[in-house]
Amino acid sequence: MKIGRGSRVLFVAALFVLAPGCRKGSNAGRATAAPAASDRFADGKRLTVALGDWKNRWQNELPPPSCDAVLTQRDERELCAAAAAALVQVKERAAALDQSAGALDAAAELSRRAAAAAKKLRFRDMEYMGTQGLSLPGAPPSSASASAASPAPSGLRPAPPRPIPLPQTRQHATPSASGDAGAEAGVRRDDPFKPALRAYARLEVEALRYLAAFLELGPLGTRQLALGQLEKLWDESGGHPSHPLQQVVRQASLLESDPPFRARLKKLDAKSHLTPAASAR
């Protein structure tokens, strides 16, 4: 069968029209076959769930005790007041499930203020223990006990050990013998600094754990902001970050899936492996 000239022209024209569409469809298929890697926490759902748990935890967090009764200097008492005010800010942000940079600023500020108050309370507590005739666990023996343990010269009768005066304590009921046997050495049951010290040290740790939720479960931009806050706290420590801060960075470096951001975390974590002599320099 013969095909007319007009039919041949129409057939060739149809081929030119269909060919670009076929080429475009094949290219599109190849593009969708290898999609680019995406942030697994980009939708923010995991972080929202975690912040819901933290909302309840912060609501149940009691205000820290006042330091007015144990710290005599005004600037020292202000450290505790600033930490208590920072806790109020964190509670307000957490109640709103805030994921903005302001929430990260509030958490870092709470950690910073609580750490400063705990440091001052720890120093005053050490002074108090010294005035009460107590020593810290692991401290070297006093000169009196060392001389009593040393052997006496030959031919001389060793002198009896000098009695150690009992520290002055508040009047309270005499504890049982079994209670004294289980008491930790160098610890006073009526130590006025211990309750406040524990409270503010705990607030520091809770604030760091709150930051860890943003660092581990937020979108990449939020994770980067959280790490920026932790890097500031690290630098402010003078190369001696607290153990909880090191743990937060180390755990995040193990869980991170974004290669460049994981390298940034590992670089910060590597600073904690320096020897004490290197860190002091």
C-alpha positions as protocol buffer text, in pm:
chain_id: "A"
residue {
  index: 1
  type: MET
  ca { x: 0 y: 0 z: 0 }
}
residue {
  index: 2
  type: LYS
  ca { x: 131 y: 337 z: -98 }
}
residue {
  index: 3
  type: ILE
  ca { x: 153 y: 621 z: 155 }
}
residue {
  index: 4
  type: GLY
  ca { x: 86 y: 960 z: 14 }
}
residue {
  index: 5
  type: ARG
  ca { x: 327 y: 1245 z: 41 }
}
residue {
  index: 6
  type: GLY
  ca { x: 97 y: 1435 z: 273 }
}
residue {
  index: 7
  type: SER
  ca { x: 67 y: 1138 z: 507 }
}
residue {
  index: 8
  type: ARG
  ca { x: 443 y: 1102 z: 524 }
}
residue {
  index: 9
  type: VAL
  ca { x: 480 y: 1467 z: 620 }
}
residue {
  index: 10
  type: LEU
  ca { x: 223 y: 1431 z: 900 }
}
residue {
  index: 11
  type: PHE
  ca { x: 394 y: 1116 z: 1033 }
}
residue {
  index: 12
  type: VAL
  ca { x: 738 y: 1280 z: 1050 }
}
residue {
  index: 13
  type: ALA
  ca { x: 591 y: 1585 z: 1222 }
}
residue {
  index: 14
  type: ALA
  ca { x: 427 y: 1365 z: 1486 }
}
residue {
  index: 15
  type: LEU
  ca { x: 761 y: 1203 z: 1563 }
}
residue {
  index: 16
  type: PHE
  ca { x: 924 y: 1540 z: 1630 }
}
residue {
  index: 17
  type: VAL
  ca { x: 638 y: 1638 z: 1862 }
}
residue {
  index: 18
  type: LEU
  ca { x: 644 y: 1316 z: 2068 }
}
residue {
  index: 19
  type: ALA
  ca { x: 1023 y: 1277 z: 2096 }
}
residue {
  index: 20
  type: PRO
  ca { x: 1090 y: 1563 z: 2343 }
}
residue {
  index: 21
  type: GLY
  ca { x: 814 y: 1435 z: 2572 }
}
residue {
  index: 22
  type: CYS
  ca { x: 964 y: 1087 z: 2576 }
}
residue {
  index: 23
  type: ARG
  ca { x: 1311 y: 1223 z: 2651 }
}
residue {
  index: 24
  type: LYS
  ca { x: 1171 y: 1440 z: 2933 }
}
residue {
  index: 25
  type: GLY
  ca { x: 984 y: 1149 z: 3088 }
}
residue {
  index: 26
  type: SER
  ca { x: 1294 y: 929 z: 3090 }
}
residue {
  index: 27
  type: ASN
  ca { x: 1502 y: 1201 z: 3256 }
}
residue {
  index: 28
  type: ALA
  ca { x: 1239 y: 1257 z: 3522 }
}
residue {
  index: 29
  type: GLY
  ca { x: 1239 y: 888 z: 3602 }
}
residue {
  index: 30
  type: ARG
  ca { x: 1614 y: 889 z: 3650 }
}
residue {
  index: 31
  type: ALA
  ca { x: 1593 y: 1197 z: 3881 }
}
residue {
  index: 32
  type: THR
  ca { x: 1338 y: 1042 z: 4115 }
}
residue {
  index: 33
  type: ALA
  ca { x: 1529 y: 715 z: 4133 }
}
residue {
  index: 34
  type: ALA
  ca { x: 1806 y: 869 z: 4350 }
}
residue {
  index: 35
  type: PRO
  ca { x: 1650 y: 1134 z: 4581 }
}
residue {
  index: 36
  type: ALA
  ca { x: 1879 y: 1353 z: 4786 }
}
residue {
  index: 37
  type: ALA
  ca { x: 1928 y: 1270 z: 5154 }
}
residue {
  index: 38
  type: SER
  ca { x: 1700 y: 1476 z: 5384 }
}
residue {
  index: 39
  type: ASP
  ca { x: 1694 y: 1565 z: 5751 }
}
residue {
  index: 40
  type: ARG
  ca { x: 1500 y: 1292 z: 5933 }
}
residue {
  index: 41
  type: PHE
  ca { x: 1380 y: 1537 z: 6200 }
}
residue {
  index: 42
  type: ALA
  ca { x: 1285 y: 1815 z: 5956 }
}
residue {
  index: 43
  type: ASP
  ca { x: 913 y: 1796 z: 6041 }
}
residue {
  index: 44
  type: GLY
  ca { x: 980 y: 1866 z: 6412 }
}
residue {
  index: 45
  type: LYS
  ca { x: 739 y: 1596 z: 6532 }
}
residue {
  index: 46
  type: ARG
  ca { x: 992 y: 1413 z: 6748 }
}
residue {
  index: 47
  type: LEU
  ca { x: 1095 y: 1735 z: 6918 }
}
residue {
  index: 48
  type: THR
  ca { x: 732 y: 1833 z: 6981 }
}
residue {
  index: 49
  type: VAL
  ca { x: 669 y: 1503 z: 7159 }
}
residue {
  index: 50
  type: ALA
  ca { x: 981 y: 1544 z: 7371 }
}
residue {
  index: 51
  type: LEU
  ca { x: 891 y: 1901 z: 7463 }
}
residue {
  index: 52
  type: GLY
  ca { x: 549 y: 1780 z: 7573 }
}
residue {
  index: 53
  type: ASP
  ca { x: 719 y: 1556 z: 7829 }
}
residue {
  index: 54
  type: TRP
  ca { x: 946 y: 1840 z: 7937 }
}
residue {
  index: 55
  type: LYS
  ca { x: 646 y: 2068 z: 7979 }
}
residue {
  index: 56
  type: ASN
  ca { x: 514 y: 1837 z: 8252 }
}
residue {
  index: 57
  type: ARG
  ca { x: 855 y: 1800 z: 8411 }
}
residue {
  index: 58
  type: TRP
  ca { x: 912 y: 2174 z: 8437 }
}
residue {
  index: 59
  type: GLN
  ca { x: 562 y: 2230 z: 8575 }
}
residue {
  index: 60
  type: ASN
  ca { x: 642 y: 1987 z: 8857 }
}
residue {
  index: 61
  type: GLU
  ca { x: 980 y: 2150 z: 8927 }
}
residue {
  index: 62
  type: LEU
  ca { x: 968 y: 2334 z: 9259 }
}
residue {
  index: 63
  type: PRO
  ca { x: 1145 y: 2670 z: 9301 }
}
residue {
  index: 64
  type: PRO
  ca { x: 1494 y: 2627 z: 9447 }
}
residue {
  index: 65
  type: PRO
  ca { x: 1543 y: 2719 z: 9814 }
}
residue {
  index: 66
  type: SER
  ca { x: 1653 y: 3070 z: 9904 }
}
residue {
  index: 67
  type: CYS
  ca { x: 2017 y: 3120 z: 9995 }
}
residue {
  index: 68
  type: ASP
  ca { x: 1954 y: 3413 z: 10231 }
}
residue {
  index: 69
  type: ALA
  ca { x: 1999 y: 3196 z: 10540 }
}
residue {
  index: 70
  type: VAL
  ca { x: 2335 y: 3049 z: 10437 }
}
residue {
  index: 71
  type: LEU
  ca { x: 2504 y: 3316 z: 10223 }
}
residue {
  index: 72
  type: THR
  ca { x: 2582 y: 3639 z: 10404 }
}
residue {
  index: 73
  type: GLN
  ca { x: 2710 y: 3850 z: 10115 }
}
residue {
  index: 74
  type: ARG
  ca { x: 2461 y: 4022 z: 9891 }
}
residue {
  index: 75
  type: ASP
  ca { x: 2633 y: 3938 z: 9562 }
}
residue {
  index: 76
  type: GLU
  ca { x: 2638 y: 3569 z: 9658 }
}
residue {
  index: 77
  type: ARG
  ca { x: 2268 y: 3568 z: 9743 }
}
residue {
  index: 78
  type: GLU
  ca { x: 2198 y: 3730 z: 9407 }
}
residue {
  index: 79
  type: LEU
  ca { x: 2346 y: 3424 z: 9233 }
}
residue {
  index: 80
  type: CYS
  ca { x: 2069 y: 3209 z: 9377 }
}
residue {
  index: 81
  type: ALA
  ca { x: 1803 y: 3470 z: 9298 }
}
residue {
  index: 82
  type: ALA
  ca { x: 1920 y: 3490 z: 8936 }
}
residue {
  index: 83
  type: ALA
  ca { x: 1900 y: 3112 z: 8899 }
}
residue {
  index: 84
  type: ALA
  ca { x: 1546 y: 3109 z: 9041 }
}
residue {
  index: 85
  type: ALA
  ca { x: 1444 y: 3383 z: 8795 }
}
residue {
  index: 86
  type: ALA
  ca { x: 1598 y: 3187 z: 8506 }
}
residue {
  index: 87
  type: LEU
  ca { x: 1390 y: 2884 z: 8607 }
}
residue {
  index: 88
  type: VAL
  ca { x: 1072 y: 3093 z: 8576 }
}
residue {
  index: 89
  type: GLN
  ca { x: 1168 y: 3189 z: 8221 }
}
residue {
  index: 90
  type: VAL
  ca { x: 1231 y: 2827 z: 8125 }
}
residue {
  index: 91
  type: LYS
  ca { x: 894 y: 2721 z: 8268 }
}
residue {
  index: 92
  type: GLU
  ca { x: 713 y: 2984 z: 8063 }
}
residue {
  index: 93
  type: ARG
  ca { x: 888 y: 2877 z: 7742 }
}
residue {
  index: 94
  type: ALA
  ca { x: 829 y: 2509 z: 7812 }
}
residue {
  index: 95
  type: ALA
  ca { x: 458 y: 2565 z: 7885 }
}
residue {
  index: 96
  type: ALA
  ca { x: 418 y: 2711 z: 7536 }
}
residue {
  index: 97
  type: LEU
  ca { x: 620 y: 2428 z: 7373 }
}
residue {
  index: 98
  type: ASP
  ca { x: 849 y: 2700 z: 7242 }
}
residue {
  index: 99
  type: GLN
  ca { x: 1105 y: 2580 z: 6987 }
}
residue {
  index: 100
  type: SER
  ca { x: 1250 y: 2920 z: 6903 }
}
residue {
  index: 101
  type: ALA
  ca { x: 1597 y: 3050 z: 6974 }
}
residue {
  index: 102
  type: GLY
  ca { x: 1455 y: 3223 z: 7283 }
}
residue {
  index: 103
  type: ALA
  ca { x: 1379 y: 2887 z: 7442 }
}
residue {
  index: 104
  type: LEU
  ca { x: 1738 y: 2777 z: 7387 }
}
residue {
  index: 105
  type: ASP
  ca { x: 1867 y: 3102 z: 7534 }
}
residue {
  index: 106
  type: ALA
  ca { x: 1651 y: 3051 z: 7844 }
}
residue {
  index: 107
  type: ALA
  ca { x: 1773 y: 2693 z: 7895 }
}
residue {
  index: 108
  type: ALA
  ca { x: 2139 y: 2791 z: 7858 }
}
residue {
  index: 109
  type: GLU
  ca { x: 2091 y: 3083 z: 8098 }
}
residue {
  index: 110
  type: LEU
  ca { x: 1937 y: 2854 z: 8360 }
}
residue {
  index: 111
  type: SER
  ca { x: 2231 y: 2615 z: 8333 }
}
residue {
  index: 112
  type: ARG
  ca { x: 2474 y: 2906 z: 8360 }
}
residue {
  index: 113
  type: ARG
  ca { x: 2305 y: 3069 z: 8660 }
}
residue {
  index: 114
  type: ALA
  ca { x: 2243 y: 2745 z: 8848 }
}
residue {
  index: 115
  type: ALA
  ca { x: 2606 y: 2639 z: 8799 }
}
residue {
  index: 116
  type: ALA
  ca { x: 2730 y: 2971 z: 8940 }
}
residue {
  index: 117
  type: ALA
  ca { x: 2507 y: 2939 z: 9247 }
}
residue {
  index: 118
  type: ALA
  ca { x: 2609 y: 2576 z: 9303 }
}
residue {
  index: 119
  type: LYS
  ca { x: 2978 y: 2665 z: 9272 }
}
residue {
  index: 120
  type: LYS
  ca { x: 2950 y: 2936 z: 9538 }
}
residue {
  index: 121
  type: LEU
  ca { x: 2748 y: 2711 z: 9771 }
}
residue {
  index: 122
  type: ARG
  ca { x: 3002 y: 2432 z: 9728 }
}
residue {
  index: 123
  type: PHE
  ca { x: 3285 y: 2669 z: 9822 }
}
residue {
  index: 124
  type: ARG
  ca { x: 3103 y: 2794 z: 10132 }
}
residue {
  index: 125
  type: ASP
  ca { x: 3017 y: 2438 z: 10230 }
}
residue {
  index: 126
  type: MET
  ca { x: 3384 y: 2342 z: 10217 }
}
residue {
  index: 127
  type: GLU
  ca { x: 3464 y: 2637 z: 10443 }
}
residue {
  index: 128
  type: TYR
  ca { x: 3191 y: 2529 z: 10683 }
}
residue {
  index: 129
  type: MET
  ca { x: 3320 y: 2172 z: 10699 }
}
residue {
  index: 130
  type: GLY
  ca { x: 3667 y: 2304 z: 10779 }
}
residue {
  index: 131
  type: THR
  ca { x: 3543 y: 2515 z: 11069 }
}
residue {
  index: 132
  type: GLN
  ca { x: 3354 y: 2216 z: 11208 }
}
residue {
  index: 133
  type: GLY
  ca { x: 3662 y: 1993 z: 11218 }
}
residue {
  index: 134
  type: LEU
  ca { x: 3547 y: 1780 z: 10926 }
}
residue {
  index: 135
  type: SER
  ca { x: 3742 y: 1684 z: 10617 }
}
residue {
  index: 136
  type: LEU
  ca { x: 3638 y: 1600 z: 10267 }
}
residue {
  index: 137
  type: PRO
  ca { x: 3636 y: 1233 z: 10164 }
}
residue {
  index: 138
  type: GLY
  ca { x: 3977 y: 1134 z: 10034 }
}
residue {
  index: 139
  type: ALA
  ca { x: 4159 y: 1418 z: 10209 }
}
residue {
  index: 140
  type: PRO
  ca { x: 4508 y: 1340 z: 10351 }
}
residue {
  index: 141
  type: PRO
  ca { x: 4525 y: 1265 z: 10725 }
}
residue {
  index: 142
  type: SER
  ca { x: 4591 y: 1550 z: 10963 }
}
residue {
  index: 143
  type: SER
  ca { x: 4930 y: 1603 z: 11125 }
}
residue {
  index: 144
  type: ALA
  ca { x: 4797 y: 1481 z: 11460 }
}
residue {
  index: 145
  type: SER
  ca { x: 4679 y: 1148 z: 11321 }
}
residue {
  index: 146
  type: ALA
  ca { x: 4998 y: 1108 z: 11116 }
}
residue {
  index: 147
  type: SER
  ca { x: 5220 y: 1161 z: 11420 }
}
residue {
  index: 148
  type: ALA
  ca { x: 5013 y: 916 z: 11623 }
}
residue {
  index: 149
  type: ALA
  ca { x: 5055 y: 651 z: 11353 }
}
residue {
  index: 150
  type: SER
  ca { x: 5434 y: 694 z: 11330 }
}
residue {
  index: 151
  type: PRO
  ca { x: 5646 y: 462 z: 11551 }
}
residue {
  index: 152
  type: ALA
  ca { x: 5795 y: 603 z: 11872 }
}
residue {
  index: 153
  type: PRO
  ca { x: 6175 y: 613 z: 11918 }
}
residue {
  index: 154
  type: SER
  ca { x: 6325 y: 300 z: 12069 }
}
residue {
  index: 155
  type: GLY
  ca { x: 6340 y: 294 z: 12448 }
}
residue {
  index: 156
  type: LEU
  ca { x: 6065 y: 552 z: 12489 }
}
residue {
  index: 157
  type: ARG
  ca { x: 5708 y: 479 z: 12578 }
}
residue {
  index: 158
  type: PRO
  ca { x: 5472 y: 616 z: 12311 }
}
residue {
  index: 159
  type: ALA
  ca { x: 5253 y: 900 z: 12429 }
}
residue {
  index: 160
  type: PRO
  ca { x: 4878 y: 836 z: 12423 }
}
residue {
  index: 161
  type: PRO
  ca { x: 4697 y: 993 z: 12129 }
}
residue {
  index: 162
  type: ARG
  ca { x: 4540 y: 1329 z: 12193 }
}
residue {
  index: 163
  type: PRO
  ca { x: 4161 y: 1317 z: 12202 }
}
residue {
  index: 164
  type: ILE
  ca { x: 3992 y: 1486 z: 11908 }
}
residue {
  index: 165
  type: PRO
  ca { x: 3732 y: 1737 z: 12026 }
}
residue {
  index: 166
  type: LEU
  ca { x: 3380 y: 1671 z: 11905 }
}
residue {
  index: 167
  type: PRO
  ca { x: 3238 y: 1941 z: 11679 }
}
residue {
  index: 168
  type: GLN
  ca { x: 2972 y: 2167 z: 11815 }
}
residue {
  index: 169
  type: THR
  ca { x: 2633 y: 2057 z: 11687 }
}
residue {
  index: 170
  type: ARG
  ca { x: 2282 y: 2176 z: 11724 }
}
residue {
  index: 171
  type: GLN
  ca { x: 2073 y: 2019 z: 11996 }
}
residue {
  index: 172
  type: HIS
  ca { x: 1873 y: 1731 z: 11855 }
}
residue {
  index: 173
  type: ALA
  ca { x: 1783 y: 1378 z: 11946 }
}
residue {
  index: 174
  type: THR
  ca { x: 2074 y: 1136 z: 11977 }
}
residue {
  index: 175
  type: PRO
  ca { x: 2085 y: 911 z: 11671 }
}
residue {
  index: 176
  type: SER
  ca { x: 2092 y: 537 z: 11709 }
}
residue {
  index: 177
  type: ALA
  ca { x: 2413 y: 340 z: 11686 }
}
residue {
  index: 178
  type: SER
  ca { x: 2301 y: 174 z: 11366 }
}
residue {
  index: 179
  type: GLY
  ca { x: 2241 y: 516 z: 11206 }
}
residue {
  index: 180
  type: ASP
  ca { x: 2590 y: 637 z: 11300 }
}
residue {
  index: 181
  type: ALA
  ca { x: 2748 y: 325 z: 11154 }
}
residue {
  index: 182
  type: GLY
  ca { x: 2592 y: 392 z: 10813 }
}
residue {
  index: 183
  type: ALA
  ca { x: 2669 y: 764 z: 10803 }
}
residue {
  index: 184
  type: GLU
  ca { x: 2915 y: 881 z: 10540 }
}
residue {
  index: 185
  type: ALA
  ca { x: 3248 y: 1007 z: 10673 }
}
residue {
  index: 186
  type: GLY
  ca { x: 3291 y: 1383 z: 10662 }
}
residue {
  index: 187
  type: VAL
  ca { x: 2920 y: 1460 z: 10618 }
}
residue {
  index: 188
  type: ARG
  ca { x: 2708 y: 1653 z: 10865 }
}
residue {
  index: 189
  type: ARG
  ca { x: 2340 y: 1573 z: 10891 }
}
residue {
  index: 190
  type: ASP
  ca { x: 2269 y: 1932 z: 10990 }
}
residue {
  index: 191
  type: ASP
  ca { x: 2491 y: 2086 z: 10720 }
}
residue {
  index: 192
  type: PRO
  ca { x: 2294 y: 2400 z: 10626 }
}
residue {
  index: 193
  type: PHE
  ca { x: 2449 y: 2425 z: 10277 }
}
residue {
  index: 194
  type: LYS
  ca { x: 2371 y: 2077 z: 10147 }
}
residue {
  index: 195
  type: PRO
  ca { x: 1998 y: 2119 z: 10060 }
}
residue {
  index: 196
  type: ALA
  ca { x: 2056 y: 2435 z: 9857 }
}
residue {
  index: 197
  type: LEU
  ca { x: 2371 y: 2293 z: 9696 }
}
residue {
  index: 198
  type: ARG
  ca { x: 2187 y: 1983 z: 9576 }
}
residue {
  index: 199
  type: ALA
  ca { x: 1895 y: 2188 z: 9444 }
}
residue {
  index: 200
  type: TYR
  ca { x: 2102 y: 2426 z: 9231 }
}
residue {
  index: 201
  type: ALA
  ca { x: 2337 y: 2156 z: 9104 }
}
residue {
  index: 202
  type: ARG
  ca { x: 2032 y: 1957 z: 8996 }
}
residue {
  index: 203
  type: LEU
  ca { x: 1889 y: 2258 z: 8812 }
}
residue {
  index: 204
  type: GLU
  ca { x: 2210 y: 2289 z: 8613 }
}
residue {
  index: 205
  type: VAL
  ca { x: 2186 y: 1927 z: 8500 }
}
residue {
  index: 206
  type: GLU
  ca { x: 1815 y: 1952 z: 8414 }
}
residue {
  index: 207
  type: ALA
  ca { x: 1876 y: 2259 z: 8199 }
}
residue {
  index: 208
  type: LEU
  ca { x: 2149 y: 2075 z: 8007 }
}
residue {
  index: 209
  type: ARG
  ca { x: 1921 y: 1776 z: 7951 }
}
residue {
  index: 210
  type: TYR
  ca { x: 1653 y: 2011 z: 7824 }
}
residue {
  index: 211
  type: LEU
  ca { x: 1902 y: 2151 z: 7574 }
}
residue {
  index: 212
  type: ALA
  ca { x: 1989 y: 1795 z: 7476 }
}
residue {
  index: 213
  type: ALA
  ca { x: 1632 y: 1742 z: 7355 }
}
residue {
  index: 214
  type: PHE
  ca { x: 1677 y: 2027 z: 7105 }
}
residue {
  index: 215
  type: LEU
  ca { x: 2025 y: 1904 z: 7015 }
}
residue {
  index: 216
  type: GLU
  ca { x: 1919 y: 1548 z: 6938 }
}
residue {
  index: 217
  type: LEU
  ca { x: 1559 y: 1567 z: 6810 }
}
residue {
  index: 218
  type: GLY
  ca { x: 1511 y: 1910 z: 6650 }
}
residue {
  index: 219
  type: PRO
  ca { x: 1543 y: 1999 z: 6282 }
}
residue {
  index: 220
  type: LEU
  ca { x: 1898 y: 2065 z: 6167 }
}
residue {
  index: 221
  type: GLY
  ca { x: 1866 y: 2441 z: 6215 }
}
residue {
  index: 222
  type: THR
  ca { x: 1744 y: 2394 z: 6572 }
}
residue {
  index: 223
  type: ARG
  ca { x: 2020 y: 2143 z: 6643 }
}
residue {
  index: 224
  type: GLN
  ca { x: 2278 y: 2393 z: 6524 }
}
residue {
  index: 225
  type: LEU
  ca { x: 2137 y: 2664 z: 6752 }
}
residue {
  index: 226
  type: ALA
  ca { x: 2145 y: 2425 z: 7049 }
}
residue {
  index: 227
  type: LEU
  ca { x: 2505 y: 2333 z: 6982 }
}
residue {
  index: 228
  type: GLY
  ca { x: 2592 y: 2702 z: 6964 }
}
residue {
  index: 229
  type: GLN
  ca { x: 2458 y: 2747 z: 7318 }
}
residue {
  index: 230
  type: LEU
  ca { x: 2656 y: 2448 z: 7443 }
}
residue {
  index: 231
  type: GLU
  ca { x: 2972 y: 2577 z: 7278 }
}
residue {
  index: 232
  type: LYS
  ca { x: 2929 y: 2906 z: 7466 }
}
residue {
  index: 233
  type: LEU
  ca { x: 2892 y: 2721 z: 7796 }
}
residue {
  index: 234
  type: TRP
  ca { x: 3200 y: 2515 z: 7708 }
}
residue {
  index: 235
  type: ASP
  ca { x: 3407 y: 2826 z: 7639 }
}
residue {
  index: 236
  type: GLU
  ca { x: 3285 y: 2998 z: 7955 }
}
residue {
  index: 237
  type: SER
  ca { x: 3411 y: 2702 z: 8159 }
}
residue {
  index: 238
  type: GLY
  ca { x: 3769 y: 2791 z: 8064 }
}
residue {
  index: 239
  type: GLY
  ca { x: 3837 y: 2450 z: 7916 }
}
residue {
  index: 240
  type: HIS
  ca { x: 3696 y: 2263 z: 8216 }
}
residue {
  index: 241
  type: PRO
  ca { x: 3335 y: 2181 z: 8123 }
}
residue {
  index: 242
  type: SER
  ca { x: 3119 y: 1996 z: 8372 }
}
residue {
  index: 243
  type: HIS
  ca { x: 3070 y: 1623 z: 8332 }
}
residue {
  index: 244
  type: PRO
  ca { x: 2698 y: 1659 z: 8239 }
}
residue {
  index: 245
  type: LEU
  ca { x: 2790 y: 1905 z: 7962 }
}
residue {
  index: 246
  type: GLN
  ca { x: 3047 y: 1662 z: 7821 }
}
residue {
  index: 247
  type: GLN
  ca { x: 2793 y: 1378 z: 7832 }
}
residue {
  index: 248
  type: VAL
  ca { x: 2532 y: 1580 z: 7640 }
}
residue {
  index: 249
  type: VAL
  ca { x: 2778 y: 1658 z: 7360 }
}
residue {
  index: 250
  type: ARG
  ca { x: 2914 y: 1303 z: 7347 }
}
residue {
  index: 251
  type: GLN
  ca { x: 2572 y: 1140 z: 7325 }
}
residue {
  index: 252
  type: ALA
  ca { x: 2460 y: 1378 z: 7053 }
}
residue {
  index: 253
  type: SER
  ca { x: 2773 y: 1303 z: 6850 }
}
residue {
  index: 254
  type: LEU
  ca { x: 2686 y: 932 z: 6860 }
}
residue {
  index: 255
  type: LEU
  ca { x: 2325 y: 984 z: 6751 }
}
residue {
  index: 256
  type: GLU
  ca { x: 2376 y: 1250 z: 6483 }
}
residue {
  index: 257
  type: SER
  ca { x: 2319 y: 1141 z: 6121 }
}
residue {
  index: 258
  type: ASP
  ca { x: 2420 y: 1458 z: 5934 }
}
residue {
  index: 259
  type: PRO
  ca { x: 2792 y: 1415 z: 5849 }
}
residue {
  index: 260
  type: PRO
  ca { x: 2903 y: 1782 z: 5869 }
}
residue {
  index: 261
  type: PHE
  ca { x: 2713 y: 1844 z: 6191 }
}
residue {
  index: 262
  type: ARG
  ca { x: 2840 y: 1517 z: 6343 }
}
residue {
  index: 263
  type: ALA
  ca { x: 3195 y: 1627 z: 6266 }
}
residue {
  index: 264
  type: ARG
  ca { x: 3131 y: 1953 z: 6450 }
}
residue {
  index: 265
  type: LEU
  ca { x: 3002 y: 1763 z: 6753 }
}
residue {
  index: 266
  type: LYS
  ca { x: 3297 y: 1526 z: 6753 }
}
residue {
  index: 267
  type: LYS
  ca { x: 3539 y: 1817 z: 6733 }
}
residue {
  index: 268
  type: LEU
  ca { x: 3388 y: 1967 z: 7049 }
}
residue {
  index: 269
  type: ASP
  ca { x: 3378 y: 1628 z: 7221 }
}
residue {
  index: 270
  type: ALA
  ca { x: 3747 y: 1574 z: 7145 }
}
residue {
  index: 271
  type: LYS
  ca { x: 3834 y: 1870 z: 7366 }
}
residue {
  index: 272
  type: SER
  ca { x: 3718 y: 1675 z: 7672 }
}
residue {
  index: 273
  type: HIS
  ca { x: 3978 y: 1405 z: 7609 }
}
residue {
  index: 274
  type: LEU
  ca { x: 4271 y: 1638 z: 7677 }
}
residue {
  index: 275
  type: THR
  ca { x: 4486 y: 1558 z: 7976 }
}
residue {
  index: 276
  type: PRO
  ca { x: 4445 y: 1779 z: 8286 }
}
residue {
  index: 277
  type: ALA
  ca { x: 4784 y: 1937 z: 8221 }
}
residue {
  index: 278
  type: ALA
  ca { x: 4689 y: 2024 z: 7863 }
}
residue {
  index: 279
  type: SER
  ca { x: 4350 y: 2157 z: 7970 }
}
residue {
  index: 280
  type: ALA
  ca { x: 4510 y: 2376 z: 8236 }
}
residue {
  index: 281
  type: ARG
  ca { x: 4724 y: 2542 z: 7973 }
}
